[in-house]
Amino acid sequence: MKPNPVVHFELPAEDRERMRSFYEKTFGWQTHQLGAEMGDYITVTTTETDENRMVKTPGTINGGFYQKHVVEPEAQHPSVVIAVPNIEEGMERVKANGGVIHGFPVDIPGVGKFVAFTDTEGNRLSILQPNERV
């Protein structure tokens, strides 16, 4: 089996503007606010990217900030996102090895298919089947 790299991180925020300001001023990260159709998600650029917004330096990742919600307190933790070549096969591997899948894959426009899971130690992470780049 080929390694499946960590490709993204996510952090929850009570006050996204305060969080944006902190990471921009503290680490020089660039942030971009998406619209309501993308859940008002904020993308975070921590490293140089190409014209497709893919990282140029292997081993580096970018991320995002999302709004904390009271209705899903179990989903309000920092998370890493692991790329897999096939989301359905990745979900089966997670389950076969003792993990728990949360819901169904969600299509993120322009990005790929995404689903959260909990590992055997109670850590919440996600897997992503990236869209093929043309």
C-alpha positions in Angstrom: 0.0 0.0 0.0 1.3 3.5 -0.9 1.6 6.1 1.9 -1.3 8.5 2.1 0.1 11.9 3.0 -1.3 14.5 5.3 -2.4 17.3 3.0 -4.4 19.8 5.1 -5.1 20.8 8.6 -8.2 22.4 10.2 -8.7 24.4 13.3 -12.1 25.4 14.9 -12.6 29.1 15.9 -15.1 30.8 18.1 -14.1 34.2 16.6 -12.7 33.6 13.1 -11.6 37.2 12.6 -9.6 37.1 15.9 -8.1 33.8 14.8 -7.2 35.1 11.3 -5.6 38.2 12.8 -3.6 36.0 15.3 -2.1 33.6 12.7 -1.5 36.4 10.1 0.4 38.6 12.6 2.1 35.8 14.5 3.2 33.5 11.6 2.7 35.6 8.5 0.1 33.1 7.1 -2.3 34.4 4.4 -6.0 33.8 4.9 -9.0 34.0 2.5 -12.6 34.1 3.6 -14.9 31.9 1.4 -18.6 32.6 1.0 -21.7 31.1 2.6 -21.9 28.5 -0.2 -18.6 27.1 1.3 -19.8 27.4 5.0 -17.9 30.7 5.4 -14.7 28.6 5.6 -11.4 30.4 5.8 -8.5 28.9 3.8 -5.1 29.3 5.2 -1.9 29.5 3.2 1.2 28.6 5.2 3.6 27.9 2.3 4.2 28.9 -1.3 1.6 27.4 -3.8 1.4 27.0 -7.6 -1.3 28.3 -10.0 -3.6 25.4 -8.8 -3.1 26.4 -5.1 -1.1 23.2 -4.6 2.0 23.4 -2.3 5.4 23.8 -4.1 7.5 22.3 -1.4 6.9 18.6 -0.7 6.1 17.9 3.0 4.4 21.3 3.6 0.6 21.8 4.0 -2.0 24.5 4.1 -5.2 24.5 6.0 -8.4 26.2 7.1 -10.4 27.6 9.9 -14.1 26.7 10.5 -16.7 28.1 12.9 -17.2 26.2 16.1 -20.8 24.9 16.5 -22.6 23.9 19.7 -24.5 21.2 17.9 -21.4 19.1 17.2 -19.0 19.5 20.2 -17.2 16.2 19.2 -16.2 17.8 15.9 -14.6 20.9 17.5 -11.0 19.9 17.6 -7.9 20.5 15.4 -7.8 18.0 12.7 -5.5 16.7 10.0 -6.7 15.6 6.5 -5.2 12.6 4.9 -5.3 12.2 1.1 -6.5 8.8 -0.3 -6.7 7.7 -3.9 -10.3 6.4 -3.4 -12.6 7.6 -0.7 -14.8 4.5 -0.6 -11.7 2.2 -0.2 -10.3 4.6 2.4 -13.5 4.4 4.4 -13.4 0.6 4.2 -9.8 0.5 5.5 -10.7 2.9 8.4 -13.6 0.6 9.4 -11.7 -2.6 8.9 -9.0 -1.4 11.2 -11.2 -0.3 14.1 -12.0 3.3 13.1 -15.5 4.9 12.9 -16.7 6.9 9.8 -18.8 10.0 10.5 -21.6 10.4 7.9 -21.1 10.2 4.2 -18.5 11.7 1.8 -19.2 15.3 1.1 -18.2 16.9 -2.3 -16.1 20.0 -1.7 -16.4 22.0 -5.0 -13.0 22.3 -6.7 -11.3 20.2 -4.0 -12.6 16.6 -3.8 -14.6 14.2 -1.6 -14.2 14.5 2.1 -15.4 12.5 5.2 -14.4 12.6 8.9 -13.5 9.6 11.0 -12.4 8.7 14.5 -9.4 6.5 14.9 -9.0 3.7 17.5 -7.7 6.3 20.1 -10.6 8.7 19.8 -8.8 11.2 17.6 -11.0 12.8 14.9 -9.4 13.2 11.5 -10.6 13.2 7.9 -9.8 11.6 4.6 -9.9 13.4 1.2 -10.0 12.0 -2.3 -8.7 15.1 -4.2 -10.2 15.9 -7.6 -7.9 15.0 -10.4 -6.0 18.0 -11.7 -6.4 18.8 -15.4 
